[in-house]
Every structure is written in C-alpha cells, then in structure tokens.
Amino acid sequence: MGPDRDPSDDFPWWLVAVALLLGGAYVAIALDDGARQVLATLRRGVWITIFVTVLAFTGASLVGLGIALMSLSGSLVLRQIARFYTEILRGIPILVLLLYVAFVLAPGLVAFWNWLGLPEARTRDFPLLWRAIFALILAYSAFIAEVFRAGLQSVETGQIEAAKALGLKRWHRFRFIVFPQAIRTILPPLGNDFVAMVKDSSLVSVVGVLDIAQLGKVTAAGNFRYFETYNVVALLYLTMTILLSLGLRRLERRLSRQKR
C-alpha cells in the first residue's frame, strides 16, 4: 500500500535534522584549532574531487548514451558489442578496474604507442589523475548505458511511428520526440549515479591522487588526530552529496510540473 498523500508534499523534517547536524559539526570545527587546521588542509582536495567527479561523470554519460544507442540499434553487431561492453565492465569492481587502468592498461598503451614507432612516450607522461578519471568513465558508463537504454525504451512506440509518418529523420525523432520524454525517466537514476560518483571518486586516492580522501589519509598519518581528520573528511563528502541531492530533487520537481 502506498501513502495517502504525495511524499513530496511532506514538510522536510529530515532536511532540518541534516542542517542541524551539519551546522553543529561546522561550529564544532570552528571552535577547535586542530579541526580548523585539518579543514584548511582538506579544502584543497575538494576541488580535485569536484574536478574528477564532473569530468568522469560527463565522460561516462556521453559514452553511456552512445552504448545505449548501440544497444537499440538495428544492427546485430552493434547490439552485441554494446551488450559485451556493459556486461564486462559491470562485472569488474571499480577499485579493481581503477588499479588495472592505472598500472596495466596505461603502461600497455604506452608500450603499444612506442611499438608503432611514434614519438617516444613514457608511462609517467600519462598522469595518474587522468588514468583515474578514465577508469571511472569506463566503470560508470556501463551502468549509465543501462539507465539511458531503459529510459529511451520507455517512450511509447506509437509516438515514434507518428513521427516517422510525419517524415522526421532519425536524429530529429531522437532530439524532439524521444529524448525530451525519456529524460524524465532517466533523470532520477542518473542523479543517483552522480551522487554515487562523488563518493566513488574517493577511490582515486589509492593511486595517490590528492583528493579529499588522500589528503585526509596523509594528514591523519602526520598529526595522528584520526578522530578529527576523518570526521572532517566525512563531513565534506556529506555536505557535497546533500547539496547535490537537493539540487537534483528540485530539478526533478520542475520536470514533473512541466509534464503535467
């Protein structure tokens, strides 16, 4: 049984509780010299975390959309390639894929480049930051491809047939008929993946990228104040994900009103 009223009409007591929790945490940090120093150090990693998240998610969305279109193609070969891609990459843990790209695939690509006789390259010319971003793009594109595929398939075939009858070309059908309707279905799970990407970006710390998690690890190892340091690390991630979730909820409500 569902609720008698729309849950979106509820007063956001949860948000009040979160605001009090975050506000109290930041006040506690402001009153503690050690915690303030930790926060000042970790703020540098916030920009790396945002940079990694935005670039990786944008790349994963573009690749995922391409894979989704391949999976819905009239070509059997393209459909099988898309299925192969999604099943393989969804089956590998993100951490394992990150390590594989950083320490196996990247050196292999450099060796292949040199084997072709092109201007000599070295593995260190491929920064670990970009290896990590590339790995996140590969990992998330497989999941995002399924989100796009399900959303595109949710559009009624009758509307597509009507667009064909009007003489619209495939690109115009996709741009003006299919995608504007599919995005309402795609946005919630896509937003969830974006929030998850913020958290999973912390995995890049295992290859030495100086994001929030890595700076937290280095800071705690230097000052031995693990309690304060990892509280600040958790607080920064929580702040980013809460703000992002609120923005996505507002966008979803706006799209819902447009639909009505």
Beta strands, then each sheet from edge to edge (+ up, - down):
end
